[in-house]
Amino acid sequence: MKYWKFLFALTLVPWMISASPKDPDCSEAWAMPMTFAQLKNAGITNNEKIDFPKTKTTRLASERMGKDLYRQVYYVRFTELSGKVIEAIAVHDASQEDCSESGVEVFVVSEHFNAERK
């Protein structure tokens, strides 16, 4: 898988790039719905399966790429009504004016090791 280095780096050096209060927060407005849309389009889940109030989105990183352009990384966790959990990493570019400066690149977490750690 060509993205393994990216995911490996996220687990080894988490939160190394911290977000400042000036960085846009696109967790609920962009990262979560766009991640869900991609999972739905891929046939991984659908509206009838997801328990939306249990959905959690956490910004992992926000790096300034230009005057008002930020590359952001989010962890999105969906819980289905069956109890099954779908974890994803969403990466996109945002500005103060618009969370949709780019599309959202989604990585589905297929395995979670050391799962007892919360």
DAVENBEL-V839824 format. One record per helix or strand. SS is the DSSP state (H for helix, E for strand). FROM is the first residue (numbers start at 1). TO is the last residue. Records with the same first field share a line. If there is no record, write none. Layout:
SS=FROM-TO / FROM-TO
This chain:
H=4-12 / 27-41 / 52-54
E=50-50 / 56-66 / 69-80 / 85-94 / 105-109
